[in-house]
């Protein structure tokens, strides 16, 4: 398999696509890694001499090195194949850090019992002896540890650069995604009979290749709703396959956003059985794998659904005393974060999806004095970021519920409390997020509460923002104003690059497709509109 590329032929074309055999092996290796088959993974890497060298996030991996979170770094590199030099540099820095913290036992074990340090002793005895001398000192001298003008920060930065060049990020479950995509293509071509049950794949089609990000210029599709079924919330699934709406009459509907029609390939919708809440659906969110959908209602209830079957997996009948304004799954989809008009943020466990028992509140975060309009997990999942009508953005410890920071963003000369409509994570950034307030300015802030950049429409009256969204790679910020105008900000230049009038009545929300240049807006004119470049 290593010697020849695989050739794939399209049935209606003579064109052949070549797939490198090394890529096939890496797909198998990724599957083994994701399923904790570590011995099989090691054996395959040794027999093929092909390394997987993937991490969940390069940014997080680099951040862990910069911050000296060595336990996480060592765990991440277990399945990586790295050169002796880079491993020696890494282990040397870990030993020095342990000596500085006076963790002498751990430093001694690492220095004398690990393969990279044993190789250092054999290949560069003077460099190894320097570490032994540092270990023997009753004190730690940074000048001795880092000679020639070096420093801990410089060494960590160099190690992060060296190791980040060795690793890549691939979408999760890539092998299963590709198999599923192939099976769906065969069904589409009529090579498999309709309704065939194929148990080799349980996910969805894989993510499309990245498009160049462009702002919308034209209306592509309009979905019309009745006066009694106004859309209160909408979202795309993370895999890009579905658009889901929640309406004031409690209906949750799954749409084909290409045709603007209800998805009839979902059996329950084909039979006119829809996911349903008792009152208005105010918020929606998907799990990362697009399998589960959580919905929150005006009555304070939350339901978790299995999208493919429409089955309600769990109910939280008394999640909040007032309407649920925001929902967010944790990265592993085991927990659900909710915010409400009752000023609180709550965290629920939804682990063990099959054979569900009644959910329970894990934690409650109190401190806001008005509506909590949005609550999300930080990129690493360790913190929670919340936005409130009391004018504050708060950052909480997800573990202890302690409020780590409370920031009232200063915008121009405004001194009164400004409603914070929402917060959105900035893609491809570990530390930064977007803050949309009821002003004509939107901000990028970091987890320390500092304003990194601001974007303003320049409109003084009638143009305050009500909601915002971000493009998949974070190149564009889209804001909706009270004037029903969609504003496009370029995050690189900081400039307002364009506008368009989105609706004839007040706009309720805006959402961006996770992979394509498609934006959806929905309004009090009872329309959901889809926009394209």
N, C-alpha and C positions, 0 to 999 in steps of 0.2 A: 504493500500500500504506500510505502514511502517513495518508491522509485518513479511512479507514473501519476500524472494528474488524472482525475476522473473526468469523463466527458458526459455532459447532460444535453440531450437533444429535445427541442420543442417539437410537439407532434405536428404543428402546422407550419414548420419552418425548417430549413436546412441548416440554420445557424446553431452552432454548438456552444455551450457555455462550459468553460473549464473550471473545475473546482480543485484546488490544490489538496493533495492527500494530507499534507500537514494540518490543514484547516479541519479536515474530517477528524483527525486524531485529537485535535484541541477541543472540538465539540464533545467528543466522548469524554475527554479529561474534565471538561467543565461539568458534564453531567455527574461524573464520579465525585467531583469536589462538592457539588451542591447536595449530593445525597450521602455525604460523609463516608464514602468508600475510600478512605485514605490509603489503605494498603494497595488496593487495586490501582489507584492513581499513581502511587510511587512506582509500582512495578511497570506500568505502562510508560511512564516518563523515562525510566531506566532502560527499558527494552527498545524504545523508539528514539531515544536521545532528543525528544521534542518536549519543550517546556511549555506549560500552560501560561504561567506568569500573568495572571489576572487578579485584580482587586475589585471590590464593590465600588469604590470611588477613589480616583487618584488624588482628588483634593483632600479628602479625609485622611488618606494614607500619608500625604505630605504634611498635613496639619498635625497628625499624631507624632511624626518625627520631630517637627519644630517644637512641639510642646513636651517632648521627652516622655510620651506615653509608651514606654518600651514594651510593656506586657502585650499591648495591642499590636505593636509593630512586629514583635517576635512571632505572635500567632499568625499574622498576615503573611510572613515570609516562609512559613513552614512548607508550603506547597510550591514555592518559587525556586527556580534554578538561577542562582546568582554567582558571579565570579568570586574567586577566593579573595581578591583585593577588596571588593565592595563589602563582603561579609566581615573581613578583618577590620575595615574602617568602622563599620557599624558596631561590632562587638567591642572594639576599643573604646568608642564613645560611651557605650552603655556602662562599661567597667569604670570609666572616669566619673560618670554621673553618680554611680552607686558609691564610689569612694567619697565624692563630695557630700553626699547625703549621709555618710558614715554607715552605710549598709555594707559593712566590711565582709561579713560572712557571704552574702550574695555575690559581692564583687570577687571574692577569692574563688568561689565555686566557678563562676563564669570564666575567670582568667585561667584557671588551671585544668578545667574539665571539659571545655567546649572545643570542638574541632577547629574553628577559626583561630582561636587563641593558641592552640597547640601548633598550628601551622605557622603562626606569627613567631612563636618561640624558635621553630626550626629555621625559618627563612630570614627573620630579622631579629636576632637575639638582643641587640641593643634597644630596639623599640619595645620589645617585651620586658626587658629589665627595667626600663623607665616606668612601666606600669607596676611592676613589683615594688619598686622604690616608693611610688606614690602610695601604694597599699600599706607599706610598712611605717609611713610617717604618722605621728600622733595628731597631725593637723593636715588641712588641705590648703595648698597654695596654688591659686589659679595661674599665676605666672609660671610656676613649674609645670603645671598640667598642660598649659597651652603656650609653649614657647613661640618665638618668632612672630609675635604680634597676632597670633590666632586667638580665638575665643570659643566659648561653648556655642554661642549663637552661630558663628561662622562655620564651625564644624558641622553642626546640625543642618545648616542650610546646604552645605556641600554634599552631605550624605543624602538629604532629601532629593536634591537634583540628580544625583547619581542613581538612586534607586527608582525614582519616578520614571526615568528613561527606560527602565527595564520592564515596566508593567503597563498593562492596558485594561480597559473596561469593556465588557461586552454585555448585551442585554441578558437578563436572567433567563434560565431554561431555554437557551437558544436552540439546542438540538430538538427538543419537543416542539418548539415553535415552528421550526423548519419542516418537521414531519407533518405537523398539523396543516401548515400552509400547502404542502404538496397534496395532502389528502383532499383539502377543500378545492384545490385546482382540479383534481381528478373528478370530484363530484360535479364541478361546474362544467367540465368537458364531457360529462356523461360516461366516464370510465368506471365510475362506481354507481350502483343503483341508489336512488333516493332513499333516505332513511336507514342506510347501512350503518350499523353500530360498530365503530372501530375503537377499540379500547387502548390503542397505543398512544393516544394523545388526549390530554384533558384540558389543554389551554386554548389560546386563541391564535389567530394568524399573527405572524411576527411584525414588528414595527417597520414601516416603510423607510427607505433611505432618506437621509436628511435633505430637505429642500433649502435653497437659499431663502433666507427670511425676508419677506416683503410685506409692506403694509397694504391693506385692502383699498381698492378703488371702485369696486362695482358690486352691486347687489346680485347675488348668485341664486338665492332661493328664499321664498317666504312661506312660512307655515302659519296658517291662520287658526285662531282659537275663538270660541264663543265668549260672550260677555261674562258668563258664569264659570268659565274655565281659564281665567287669566293666568299666565305663567308667572310664578313667583320665583322660581329657581331653575337652573339648567346646568348640566355639566357633560363634558365628553369623558368617555372611559379612558384610562391611561394607555390602553393598547390601541386607541384611536378608532375602534370599531363602532362605537355606539354614541348617540346623543340622547340624554335622558332629561325629561322635563318633569317638574312638580307644579301642580296648579292649585288654585284656591279652593277647588271642589274636592281636593284630596287625591286626585288621580296622579299616578306616576307612570309615564309612558316612555317607551323606548323607540327611537326614530332612526330611519335611514336618512342621514343628513345629506346624502347625494341626491336622492329623489324627493326628499321632503315628505315621505310616507311612513306610516307606522310599520315597524318591523314585524312582518307576518311569519318570518322564519322562526320566531319564538312561539312555540306552540300555544302558550297561554294567551298571548295577544291575538293569535289567529282565531282563537275561540272566544274572543272578546272578554277574556278574564284578565283584568289589569291589577297590578299592584296598587293598593289603596290605603289611604289614611282616613281617619274619621273627620278631620278638618284640614284647613289649608296646609299645604306642604311648603315650608319656608326655606329649607336647605337640603342639599344632597351631597354625598361624597362617595367615591369609589375606593375600594381597597386597591393596593398597588398592583395586584395581579388581575384586576378587573372582574374578579369572580363575585365579589360582594358589593352591594349598594346599601348605604345607610341613608335614612330619610328622617327629618325632624319636622314636627308639626307645630301649629299655632297653639295647640293645647298642651304642649310640653312633653309630648310622647316621642319616642324614637323607635324605629323598626330597622332591622337588618335583614336584607333580602339576598337570596341567591338569584343572580340575574338570569341565568340560563333557564331556570325552571319557574321563576316567579314566586318561589316558596319563601315564606317569612321564617327566617332562622331564629330570630330573637326579638322580643318586645321589651321595651323599657317603658312601662305604662306611666310611671311618675318620675321621668328623668329630670324634669324641671317643673317649677310651679307656674311658669309663663312660657311663651313661645320659644322654640329652639331656633337660634339664629345661625349657628355654624356647627359643622361636623368635620372631623378629621381623623382618619385611621392612622395608627402608628405604622412604622415602616414594615413590621412583620405581621401586620393586620390582626394582632392579638388584642389590641386595645382601641378604644374609641373615645375621642375627645369631643366634648360638646360645650357650647356657649349659649347664653340665653338672655332674654329680656329681664330675667330675675336677678341680674347682676353677677351670676356665678358661672364658673367653669367647672366641669366635672369630667372625670375619667372613668371609663367602664372597661371591664374585661369582657372580651368576647372570644376567648380561646375555646378550643374544642368545639369546632363548628358542627360536627356531627353529634347527634344525641345531645342537643343543647339543654342545659339547665337554665334556670332563671338567672339573668345577669345581675351583677351587684356593682354598686359604686365603689371604685377603688380609692379615688381621692377627690377632694373638692378644693378649689382655689378661690379664696375670697379676698376682696380688696378693692374692686371697682365699685364706684358709687352710682353708676348708671348702667344702661344697657351694654352688655358685652356683644359687640357686633361680629367679632371674628376671633377664633383661637386656633392656632396651628402648632404642630411640633416643629422644632428646629431641624436643620438638615441632619444632625447627628442623633436626634431623638432625645437628647439629654435635657433640653429646655422646652418651655412652652412660651409662645409669643401671643399676646392678646391685645385687641384693639377695642376701645370703649367710647361711648358717647360722653364719658366724663372728661375726654380730652387726653387720656393717658394711654401710652403703649407700655405694657408691663411684660417683663421677662421673668419666668418662674422656673424653679427647679422641678423637673418632672418627677424626681425621686422623693423630694422632701416637701413639696408644695410651697417652699419659701419663695417670697418675691425677691428676686436678685437685683432687679432694677425697675424703676418706674420713671418714664420719660414723658414730659409734656412738650412735644416738638414746637420749637419757636419758629413761626412762619411769618416773616415780614414784621409789621408793627402790631399784629393782632395779639392782644393780651388776654382776651376772654377765652374760656374753654371751647375748644374746637372739636366737634365730633370726629372721631377717627373711624372711618367707614370700614376699612379692612387692612390687613397685612398679608403680603404674599412673599413667599421665599423667592430670592433671586436665583435662577438656574445657574448651575456650575459655580456656585459660591457657597462656601461652608458657613460664612459669617454674616452675610448681608441679606437684607430683606427690604421690601418696598412698603411704604406707609402712604395710604391714600386717606386724606382728611377732607373735611367739607370746606375746602378752599380751592383756589385755582392753581395750587402747587402740590406736586407729588414728590416724595422723598425716597432716597435710598439711605437706610441706616444700618449700623452694625450691632452686634449683640451687646456691645458696651454702651449702646444708646447714643452713639455719635452719628451726626448727619454726614454722610459721605458725599451726597450729591442731591441737588434739587432741580426739578423741571417745572416750569410754569407756563401757563397758556397766555399770560399777559392780560387776561380779561379781568376787569375790576369788578363788574357786577353781572349777576345772572349766569356766571359760568363756573360756579363751584362744582367740584367733582363729587359724584355720588358713588362711583364704583370704578374698579380698574382690573386689568388683566395683564399678563406678561407673555411674550412669545416663548417658544420652547427653549431657545438658547439664550434668552435674556437680552436680545438685541433691540427689542421694541417694548415700550410700555404703552398700553392703550387705556385711556381714561374717558369716562362718560361724564359730561357736564350737565348741570341743571338746564342748560340751553338745548339739551337733546343732541349735542354734537359729540362725535367720537374724535378724540385728539390722539395723534401718534407722536410719541417721543422716541428719538434715537438715543439709546443709552451710551453710545460711544461719543457722539458729538454733544449730547446734552440739549440738542435743539428740538423744537417742535417742527416736525417735517411735513405735517399735513393734517387736514381735518375733513370730516364729512358729516352731514346731517343724518343721524341714524334712524330716527322715528319722528312721527308727528305729535306724539304725546310723551310724557315723562318716561325715561328709560329706567328699567328696574335692575338690569344686570348685563354684564358682558363676559364672555368666556372664549378662550383661545383653544383651538384643537392642539393636542399634545405633540403632533408631528408635522402637520400640514399648515399651509397659509390660509386657514379658515377661521373666521371669527363669527360667533353668534351673539346677537343682541336681542333682548326681549323687553317689551314695553307695555304700558297701560293702554296702548292702542290694540291690544289683544293679538299682537303679531310677534313671531320669532323670526328674525332675519339672519341669513347666512351671507357673509361677505367674503370676497376673494380679491386678489390683486388684479 
